[in-house]
Amino acid sequence: MRIPCPLCGLRDRREFYYYGSDDYLHRPGEGAAPEAWDAYLHLRDNPAGVTRDLWYHETGCTSWLVVTRNTVTHEILGAELVAGEGQGKPAPKGRRKAS
Amino acid sequence: MADLIAKSALAGHAPLTLAGVTLSEIALDPITSIAPFSGQDAAVAKALGLVLPAPNRFAEAKGARLVWTGRGQYFLIGSPTPKGLAGIAALTDQSDGWAALRLDGPGTEAALARIVPVDIRLAAFPEGAALRTAFNHMNAVLMRTGAQTVDILVFRSMARTAWHEVEAAMTALAARQRLT
């Protein structure tokens, strides 16, 4: 299994650490109802099909990634950086000179 | 203050040649980690007088090497701690934190192929390329400095383990060569 890291390129699964569903990115706001916190912390779907989860590129660029994959076919459909621009994410093409 | 004797991480390991590869310790220091603050990439490049390398690349200029080592992080190697970066980047002196190895010779790729889970052939890992990857169970920075030369940084505490594992790969290659 290989994951296409947006920074490093296609890399072996051994370089990554699995964290869990990307629900962790959707933290309830301050003062949210207890039900929202309960869902955030404990309720997870278990889809047969496309799922999005968090992986850490532990021995690579140390980025957190959202990986889209299919739990039935084991196909990896894509990977994006969790960090936004300005947090070390490369600028769009044309704005940074290649070395 | 007493004048202390600095020892390299692998002091006492003479270069080893087996199966067309020479493994040796090299001096890559000082090392300063530079992490530009949000939106300050251009200002940092200007202050350094160097172009920040794209991911998976390193650049050499004025006797210094600037290496991409992760998201928003670069290692400046072989140059004193740069001035003029206060307030625009986080700097850390890492000179004593790393051990540097060099693999040189026609068997370099065959030896590395037994250790790292990436394609390290010249076409995929050309001169000027830098990789962060797994070196067996260790974290490492690989730099392709020549057609048959790769420089490797590993955590200093793992220097002898890294040496041992490269030596094991070279020994296995040499054994195979004796059979054919």
Contacts between the chains, C-beta under 8 A, distances in Angstrom:
chain1	res1	chain2	res2	distance
A	7	B	55	4.5
A	7	B	56	7.5
A	7	B	71	6.0
A	8	B	55	6.8
A	8	B	56	6.3
A	8	B	131	7.4
A	8	B	132	6.9
A	8	B	133	7.9
A	9	B	56	6.9
A	11	B	117	7.4
A	11	B	118	6.7
A	11	B	133	7.4
A	12	B	117	3.8
A	12	B	118	7.2
A	12	B	134	7.7
A	14	B	117	5.7
A	14	B	134	6.0
A	15	B	117	6.8
A	15	B	133	6.5
A	15	B	134	5.3
A	58	B	139	8.0
A	59	B	132	7.0
A	59	B	133	6.1
A	59	B	134	4.0
A	59	B	139	5.0
A	59	B	140	8.0
A	60	B	70	7.7
A	60	B	132	5.0
A	60	B	133	6.3
A	61	B	55	7.0
A	61	B	70	4.6
A	61	B	71	4.9
A	61	B	132	5.8
A	62	B	70	4.9
A	62	B	71	6.3
A	62	B	132	7.8
A	63	B	70	7.7
A	63	B	71	4.6
A	81	B	71	7.4
A	83	B	71	6.8
A	86	B	38	4.3
A	86	B	39	4.9
A	87	B	38	6.0
A	87	B	71	8.0
A	87	B	72	6.7
A	88	B	35	7.6
A	88	B	36	7.8
A	88	B	71	4.2
A	88	B	72	2.2
A	88	B	73	7.2
A	89	B	71	7.1
A	89	B	72	7.7
A	90	B	54	7.1
A	90	B	55	6.4
A	91	B	41	7.3
A	96	B	41	7.3
A	96	B	52	7.4
A	96	B	54	6.7
A	97	B	51	5.5
A	98	B	54	5.1
A	98	B	57	7.7
A	99	B	51	5.4
A	99	B	52	7.8
A	99	B	53	4.3
A	99	B	54	5.8
A	99	B	57	5.0
A	99	B	58	7.7
A	99	B	59	4.4
A	99	B	128	7.3
